[in-house]
Amino acid sequence: MGALLGLSSAVAYGQSITIQGKVVDSAGANITGSTQFRIQILSPDANHCVLYDESRTLDLTDANGLFSINVGATGGTRVAPTTYGLEQVLSNRGTLSVDGSYCTPTQSGPVAYIPAASDNRKLTIQFQTGSSAWETIPEMDLNPVPFAVDARNLGGFPATQVVRVSSGSAPLLTPTDVTALN
């Protein structure tokens, strides 16, 4: 069995992301019936670690091979590693530590992924019908939608040019300090 996929995805820093596509067999016929999907979000660095892994079953009986999966929404089953939630995995703040057995090539001990401010993630989708073997759709980039890119800035200013008013690490200014600066 083979697969064709036309994929669209919408990525925003919310509670779920939507992955849509179409799966067909090697003869080009639409896949129908109960179909298992497995979605993995990977680090884009050389360690290529699985940061998020979820599976779910969809009924494609009347769907003509078309599928729509809300990754991170209810109805999916998390597959190891389950260390981080979807929002953490998509955030470019902080370090994500992953067991090296979930990286390609496999490594011993924990592996740190430290995302750069402009890092996207990689996406892999697998599917299976009945007792067939898992089919893997080629890895692709998981890119943000325009408003998520804009969210990297605050009113057009990059994060390096923004001063926090309260509850931060540095620089910490009180509202009185901000008033004095004006």
Secondary structure, 3 states (H helix, E strand, C coil): CCCCCCCEEECCCCCCEEEEEECECCCCCECCCEEEEEEEEECCCCCCEEEEEEEEEEECCCCCCEEEEEECCCCCEECCCCCCCHHHHHCCCCCEEEEHHHECCCCCCEEEECCCCCCCEEEEEEEEECCCCCEEEEEEEECCCHHHHHCCEECCEEHHHCCECCCCCCCECCHHHHHHHC
